[in-house]
Amino acid sequence: MHSLRTGRTIEGVSNTEVAPPEFASAADGTDGSVEVLTPRAVPLGGPRAMTVRRTLPQRARTLIGAWCFVDHYGPDDTAASGGMDVPPHPHTGLATVSWLFTGEVEHRDSLGTHALVRPGELNLMTGGHGVAHSEVSTPDTTVLHGVQLWVALPDHARDVPRDFVHVVPEPVALDGATARVFLGTLAGATSPVPTATPLLGAELLLERGAHLALPVDPAFEHGVLVDRGRVALQGQTLERGELGVLPPGRTTVELTADDPDTDPDTDPARLVLLGGPPFGEEIVMWWNFVARSHEEIVAFRAAWEAGDERFGEVAGYVGRDGRTGDAARLPAPALPHATIRPRGNPSRGH
């Protein structure tokens, strides 16, 4: 069992966020209890910005296994918000995981991929050495609802060539629940998608009042993000949008969905279960880059601003304002005046 955390990150802005606030520390879960992370609202897009709820990273915690970023959005009325329109932007040293509950998003990247992100379908893009991509909700999408997740790549894989994988996981029927395992292994189902470090990613639907005890790898730490309903994790109640975190050492993850008598919404509770062994490397994360030092971040930013071939070009993107090509690329924000240094989780060393 892994018991020492050495993975560390520093958070900067991401996508179109240009002024991230400071975070207040929360309980670190070192006594084995559930650590509860609450989201903060981040605008994503133009004047009618769509708002996402970000639970990772924050001061209380920066990683769950190799998962380093959790954005949760919707149900979003695209007629009111304008939907999702993220122009071409870069990534290094990470993989992105797109998972939708409702709606459809058009994905274009510098690998030449043109794909649609649909509910229940995994789209995993590997940045590695460098990639650029755009994300736009389709014109027929009236409600947009899902999660955007990032995975930090370990040192041996962080410079791999860009890649893209699309998989449709089969639903797995459980007692009072349904699971779709998009990464790793859970409830007898294994995703065919290879990952650079061991990972778990799954969507779970729990009937109201259902109790589920899922066998899990005790070497993993786990996170449970509640999308709909109210769910108890190891007896700790999690409200919609909260992320509950368990340290390594548990052989089961116990989940109980609120009875419909206590919640007027009778639809099944929905959550996303994430996991992985504690990440064993120091990382620095700023904007859309995962690196190992301040100097690397500076170099990545300069390469993107210079139009370096490291990131390639995204063909076919047309912004809502009609911009295309270089004029449509998302500019990098200004670097902080101070040197970007790694910082650790409060749970480090337990």
C-alpha positions as CSV (number, residue, x, y, z in Angstrom):
1,M,0.0,0.0,0.0
2,H,1.3,3.5,-0.8
3,S,1.3,5.7,2.3
4,L,3.6,8.6,1.4
5,R,2.5,11.5,-0.8
6,T,5.2,13.3,-2.6
7,G,3.2,14.7,-5.5
8,R,2.9,18.5,-5.3
9,T,1.5,21.2,-7.5
10,I,1.0,24.9,-7.6
11,E,-2.2,26.1,-9.2
12,G,-2.5,28.9,-11.7
13,V,-5.2,29.9,-14.2
14,S,-6.8,27.4,-16.6
15,N,-8.5,27.9,-19.9
16,T,-10.0,31.4,-19.8
17,E,-9.6,32.1,-16.0
18,V,-7.2,35.0,-15.6
19,A,-7.4,35.9,-11.9
20,P,-7.8,32.8,-9.6
21,P,-8.6,33.7,-6.0
22,E,-6.7,32.3,-3.0
23,F,-8.0,29.2,-1.3
24,A,-8.8,28.5,2.3
25,S,-7.4,25.3,3.7
26,A,-9.7,22.5,4.8
27,A,-9.4,19.4,6.8
28,D,-6.7,17.2,5.3
29,G,-8.2,13.8,6.1
30,T,-5.1,12.5,7.8
31,D,-7.1,10.6,10.4
32,G,-8.6,8.5,7.6
33,S,-11.9,10.4,7.6
34,V,-13.6,11.8,4.5
35,E,-12.1,15.0,3.3
36,V,-14.8,17.3,1.8
37,L,-13.8,19.8,-0.9
38,T,-16.3,22.4,-1.9
39,P,-16.2,23.9,-5.4
40,R,-15.6,27.5,-6.5
41,A,-17.2,29.1,-9.5
42,V,-15.1,29.9,-12.6
43,P,-16.4,31.6,-15.7
44,L,-15.5,29.8,-18.9
45,G,-16.0,31.8,-22.1
46,G,-17.0,35.2,-23.4
47,P,-19.4,37.9,-22.2
48,R,-22.2,35.4,-21.5
49,A,-19.7,33.1,-19.8
50,M,-20.7,29.6,-18.9
51,T,-19.8,28.9,-15.3
52,V,-18.0,25.8,-14.1
53,R,-17.6,24.5,-10.6
54,R,-13.9,23.7,-9.8
55,T,-13.0,21.4,-6.9
56,L,-9.5,20.4,-7.9
57,P,-6.9,21.8,-7.5
58,Q,-7.2,23.9,-4.4
59,R,-5.2,24.6,-1.3
60,A,-6.7,21.8,0.6
61,R,-5.7,19.3,-2.0
62,T,-4.0,19.3,-5.4
63,L,-4.1,15.7,-6.5
64,I,-6.2,12.5,-6.2
65,G,-3.8,9.9,-7.6
66,A,-2.7,11.5,-10.8
67,W,-6.0,13.4,-11.2
68,C,-5.0,17.0,-11.0
69,F,-8.1,19.0,-12.2
70,V,-11.8,18.6,-11.8
71,D,-14.3,20.9,-13.5
72,H,-18.1,20.2,-13.1
73,Y,-20.6,22.2,-15.2
74,G,-24.3,22.3,-15.9
75,P,-27.1,21.7,-16.4
76,D,-26.4,24.8,-18.4
77,D,-29.0,26.5,-20.5
78,T,-27.0,27.3,-23.6
79,A,-29.6,29.8,-24.8
80,A,-28.8,31.9,-21.8
81,S,-25.1,31.3,-21.4
82,G,-24.0,30.9,-25.0
83,G,-22.7,27.4,-24.2
84,M,-19.1,26.3,-24.4
85,D,-16.7,28.0,-26.8
86,V,-13.1,27.5,-25.8
87,P,-10.7,28.6,-28.6
88,P,-7.5,26.7,-29.5
89,H,-5.3,26.5,-26.4
90,P,-2.3,24.4,-25.4
91,H,-1.5,21.6,-23.0
92,T,1.7,19.9,-21.9
93,G,2.5,17.0,-19.5
94,L,-1.1,15.9,-19.0
95,A,-4.1,14.0,-20.5
96,T,-7.6,15.4,-20.7
97,V,-10.7,13.3,-20.0
98,S,-14.0,14.7,-21.3
99,W,-17.2,13.1,-19.9
100,L,-20.7,14.4,-20.6
101,F,-24.1,13.7,-19.0
102,T,-26.2,15.9,-21.4
103,G,-25.4,17.7,-24.6
104,E,-22.7,17.5,-27.2
105,V,-19.3,19.2,-27.7
106,E,-17.2,19.4,-30.8
107,H,-13.6,18.6,-30.3
108,R,-10.7,19.6,-32.7
109,D,-7.0,19.1,-32.0
110,S,-3.6,19.5,-33.5
111,L,-3.4,15.8,-34.1
112,G,-6.0,16.3,-36.7
113,T,-8.9,14.8,-34.6
114,H,-12.4,16.1,-35.2
115,A,-14.7,14.3,-32.8
116,L,-17.9,14.8,-30.9
117,V,-18.0,14.4,-27.2
118,R,-21.4,12.7,-26.3
119,P,-22.9,11.5,-23.0
120,G,-21.5,8.2,-21.8
121,E,-18.6,8.3,-24.2
122,L,-15.0,8.8,-23.2
123,N,-12.7,11.1,-25.1
124,L,-9.1,11.1,-23.8
125,M,-6.5,13.4,-25.3
126,T,-2.9,13.1,-24.3
127,G,-0.9,16.3,-24.4
128,G,2.5,15.0,-23.5
129,H,5.1,17.0,-25.4
130,G,2.5,19.4,-26.6
131,V,-1.0,19.6,-28.1
132,A,-3.6,22.2,-28.9
133,H,-7.4,21.8,-29.0
134,S,-10.7,23.6,-29.1
135,E,-14.0,22.7,-27.5
136,V,-17.4,24.1,-28.7
137,S,-20.9,23.0,-27.8
138,T,-22.9,22.0,-30.9
139,P,-25.7,24.2,-32.2
140,D,-28.3,21.6,-31.4
141,T,-27.2,21.4,-27.7
142,T,-29.7,23.2,-25.5
143,V,-28.5,21.8,-22.2
144,L,-24.8,21.2,-21.5
145,H,-23.8,19.1,-18.4
146,G,-20.7,17.1,-17.6
147,V,-17.2,17.1,-16.2
148,Q,-13.7,18.0,-17.6
149,L,-10.9,16.1,-15.9
150,W,-7.1,16.3,-16.2
151,V,-4.5,13.6,-15.4
152,A,-0.9,14.6,-14.7
153,L,1.6,12.4,-16.6
154,P,4.6,10.9,-14.8
155,D,8.1,11.8,-15.8
156,H,8.6,8.8,-18.0
157,A,5.5,9.7,-20.1
158,R,5.2,13.5,-19.9
159,D,7.0,14.0,-23.2
160,V,5.1,11.4,-25.3
161,P,3.6,12.4,-28.6
162,R,0.1,13.8,-28.7
163,D,-2.7,11.2,-28.9
164,F,-6.5,10.8,-28.8
165,V,-8.7,7.8,-27.8
166,H,-12.5,7.4,-28.0
167,V,-14.2,4.6,-26.1
168,V,-17.9,3.8,-25.3
169,P,-17.9,1.8,-22.0
170,E,-20.8,-0.7,-21.5
171,P,-23.0,-0.1,-18.5
172,V,-22.6,-2.5,-15.6
173,A,-25.7,-3.4,-13.6
174,L,-25.2,-3.5,-9.8
175,D,-27.6,-3.9,-6.9
176,G,-29.5,-0.6,-7.1
177,A,-26.9,1.0,-9.2
178,T,-25.4,1.3,-12.7
179,A,-21.7,1.9,-13.4
180,R,-19.9,3.0,-16.5
181,V,-16.1,2.5,-16.1
182,F,-14.2,4.7,-18.4
183,L,-10.7,4.2,-16.9
184,G,-9.3,1.4,-14.8
185,T,-11.2,-1.4,-13.2
186,L,-14.3,-1.5,-11.1
187,A,-17.1,-4.0,-10.4
188,G,-15.7,-6.5,-12.7
189,A,-15.4,-4.1,-15.7
190,T,-12.1,-2.9,-17.1
191,S,-11.6,-0.1,-19.5
192,P,-9.5,-0.9,-22.6
193,V,-7.8,2.5,-22.4
194,P,-4.1,2.3,-21.3
195,T,-2.9,4.9,-18.8
196,A,0.6,6.1,-17.8
197,T,-0.2,5.5,-14.1
198,P,-2.9,3.3,-12.5
199,L,-6.2,5.2,-12.6
200,L,-9.9,4.7,-11.8
201,G,-12.7,6.7,-13.5
202,A,-16.3,5.8,-13.4
203,E,-19.8,7.2,-13.6
204,L,-22.3,5.8,-11.0
205,L,-26.1,6.0,-10.9
206,L,-27.6,5.1,-7.6
207,E,-31.3,4.5,-7.1
208,R,-32.6,6.6,-4.2
209,G,-32.1,4.8,-0.9
210,A,-29.6,2.4,-2.4
211,H,-26.5,1.4,-0.6
212,L,-23.4,0.2,-2.5
213,A,-20.2,-1.2,-1.1
214,L,-17.6,-1.3,-4.0
215,P,-14.4,-3.3,-3.6
216,V,-11.5,-1.1,-4.5
217,D,-7.7,-1.2,-4.6
218,P,-6.4,-0.2,-1.1
219,A,-3.3,1.4,-2.7
220,F,-5.5,4.0,-4.2
221,E,-6.8,7.2,-2.8
222,H,-10.3,7.9,-4.1
223,G,-12.6,10.9,-4.8
224,V,-16.3,11.0,-5.2
225,L,-17.9,14.0,-7.0
226,V,-21.6,14.3,-6.6
227,D,-23.4,15.5,-9.7
228,R,-27.0,14.9,-8.7
229,G,-28.8,14.2,-5.4
230,R,-27.2,13.8,-2.0
231,V,-24.8,10.9,-1.3
232,A,-23.2,9.6,1.9
233,L,-19.6,8.5,1.4
234,Q,-18.5,6.2,4.3
235,G,-21.4,7.9,6.2
236,Q,-20.2,11.5,5.4
237,T,-23.0,13.4,3.5
238,L,-21.9,15.0,0.3
239,E,-24.1,17.7,-1.4
240,R,-24.3,18.3,-5.1
241,G,-21.0,19.6,-6.4
242,E,-18.9,18.5,-3.4
243,L,-15.9,16.2,-3.8
244,G,-15.3,13.7,-1.0
245,V,-11.8,12.3,-0.8
246,L,-10.6,9.0,0.9
247,P,-7.0,8.3,1.7
248,P,-5.3,5.0,0.7
249,G,-6.0,1.9,2.9
250,R,-9.6,1.2,2.3
251,T,-10.7,-1.9,0.6
252,T,-14.3,-0.7,-0.1
253,V,-16.0,2.5,-1.0
254,E,-19.4,2.7,0.6
255,L,-22.0,4.9,-0.9
256,T,-25.6,5.6,0.1
257,A,-28.1,7.7,-1.9
258,D,-30.6,9.7,0.0
259,D,-34.1,8.3,0.2
260,P,-36.6,10.1,-2.1
261,D,-38.6,11.0,1.1
262,T,-35.8,13.4,2.0
263,D,-35.3,14.8,-1.5
264,P,-38.0,15.9,-3.9
265,D,-35.9,14.8,-6.9
266,T,-36.5,11.1,-7.5
267,D,-34.1,10.6,-10.3
268,P,-31.1,8.4,-9.5
269,A,-28.3,10.1,-7.7
270,R,-25.3,10.5,-10.0
271,L,-21.6,10.7,-9.1
272,V,-18.2,10.4,-10.6
273,L,-15.7,8.1,-8.8
274,L,-12.0,8.8,-9.3
275,G,-8.9,7.0,-8.0
276,G,-5.3,6.2,-8.2
277,P,-2.2,5.6,-6.1
278,P,-0.7,8.8,-4.6
279,F,1.3,10.5,-7.3
280,G,5.0,10.0,-6.6
281,E,6.5,13.1,-8.2
282,E,6.7,16.9,-7.8
283,I,4.8,18.8,-10.4
284,V,4.2,22.5,-11.2
285,M,0.8,23.3,-12.8
286,W,0.1,26.7,-14.3
287,W,-2.6,27.7,-16.8
288,N,-2.9,24.7,-19.1
289,F,0.6,23.3,-18.5
290,V,1.9,20.6,-16.2
291,A,5.7,20.9,-15.7
292,R,8.5,20.2,-13.2
293,S,9.9,23.7,-12.8
294,H,9.2,27.5,-13.2
295,E,11.6,27.6,-16.0
296,E,9.7,24.9,-18.0
297,I,6.5,26.9,-17.5
298,V,8.2,30.0,-18.9
299,A,9.4,28.1,-21.9
300,F,6.0,26.5,-22.6
301,R,4.3,29.8,-22.4
302,A,6.8,31.5,-24.7
303,A,6.5,28.6,-27.2
304,W,2.7,28.9,-27.3
305,E,2.8,32.7,-27.8
306,A,5.4,32.3,-30.6
307,G,3.2,29.8,-32.4
308,D,5.9,27.1,-32.0
309,E,5.3,23.8,-33.8
310,R,5.5,22.0,-30.4
311,F,1.7,22.5,-30.1
312,G,0.8,22.2,-33.8
313,E,-2.3,23.8,-35.3
314,V,-6.0,23.3,-34.8
315,A,-7.8,23.2,-38.2
316,G,-11.4,24.1,-38.7
317,Y,-12.2,26.1,-35.5
318,V,-14.4,29.1,-36.1
319,G,-15.1,31.2,-33.0
320,R,-18.5,32.6,-32.3
321,D,-17.1,36.0,-33.3
322,G,-16.0,34.6,-36.6
323,R,-12.3,34.5,-35.8
324,T,-10.2,31.6,-37.3
325,G,-6.6,30.5,-37.4
326,D,-4.0,32.4,-35.3
327,A,-6.4,35.2,-34.6
328,A,-8.6,32.7,-32.7
329,R,-5.9,31.2,-30.5
330,L,-6.4,31.7,-26.8
331,P,-3.5,34.0,-25.6
332,A,-1.6,32.9,-22.5
333,P,-2.1,35.1,-19.4
334,A,0.8,37.0,-17.9
335,L,3.1,35.0,-15.7
336,P,3.1,35.8,-12.0
337,H,5.8,38.1,-10.7
338,A,7.1,35.5,-8.3
339,T,8.8,32.2,-9.1
340,I,6.3,29.4,-9.4
341,R,7.2,26.8,-6.8
342,P,5.7,23.4,-6.0
343,R,3.5,23.2,-2.9
344,G,2.2,20.0,-1.2
345,N,-1.1,18.7,0.0
346,P,-1.8,18.9,3.8
347,S,-2.1,15.1,3.6
348,R,1.5,14.7,2.6
349,G,3.4,12.2,4.7
350,H,0.5,10.4,6.4
